[in-house]
């Protein structure tokens, strides 16, 4: 069983640029969610995708967008990067169903300068 | 609005001592509550959830709706329990999982 994998592990971008982060879900999982974790804070929910449709969104502006593909892998896109976007971005997948536990990846550390 | 508060950023106990990690929440409906743990150099993983009413690695947590709390307890802490612990809440029929800021537990020998 392959776990959740995220790429890249680290990334440095300049303010105003755009970034795409990638996530491969755990085998058999059809639901993926993304979280932003700032230093010293808990993960903050960005959005969730189920079968390629967004079915939940946290308090993040539209410049945070996502995609889920038929193989259930996923992307997080952030446009017009701001310094405050510097954080660890976590992807989590699960089997569909509210009671299923989340399986997290190791995250992508994004630094915006 | 849903909110999770973990009042202690750091908690240190000696091996064999009881440990309690506090979690308070605010939510007007029926919440689902979880504890996630992150050991050193490992990914975040589910420890337990209130709906299962189970004990994992000796840890238990009881949902107290009157006090809106979901404290994590273990009667005898072990050094391998040292980790970062996050309390999380999901509202019923909602995909938004809210995490607390986390408590770093250190168990000293």
Boltz contact constraints between the chains, C-beta under 6 A:
constraints:
  - contact:
      token1: [A, 41]
      token2: [B, 101]
      max_distance: 6.0
  - contact:
      token1: [A, 42]
      token2: [B, 86]
      max_distance: 6.0
  - contact:
      token1: [A, 42]
      token2: [B, 99]
      max_distance: 6.0
  - contact:
      token1: [A, 42]
      token2: [B, 100]
      max_distance: 6.0
  - contact:
      token1: [A, 42]
      token2: [B, 101]
      max_distance: 6.0
  - contact:
      token1: [A, 42]
      token2: [B, 102]
      max_distance: 6.0
  - contact:
      token1: [A, 43]
      token2: [B, 99]
      max_distance: 6.0
  - contact:
      token1: [A, 45]
      token2: [B, 96]
      max_distance: 6.0
  - contact:
      token1: [A, 45]
      token2: [B, 97]
      max_distance: 6.0
  - contact:
      token1: [A, 48]
      token2: [B, 95]
      max_distance: 6.0
  - contact:
      token1: [A, 55]
      token2: [B, 95]
      max_distance: 6.0
  - contact:
      token1: [A, 56]
      token2: [B, 95]
      max_distance: 6.0
  - contact:
      token1: [A, 56]
      token2: [B, 96]
      max_distance: 6.0
  - contact:
      token1: [A, 58]
      token2: [B, 96]
      max_distance: 6.0
  - contact:
      token1: [A, 101]
      token2: [B, 46]
      max_distance: 6.0
  - contact:
      token1: [A, 104]
      token2: [B, 43]
      max_distance: 6.0
  - contact:
      token1: [A, 104]
      token2: [B, 44]
      max_distance: 6.0
  - contact:
      token1: [A, 106]
      token2: [B, 43]
      max_distance: 6.0
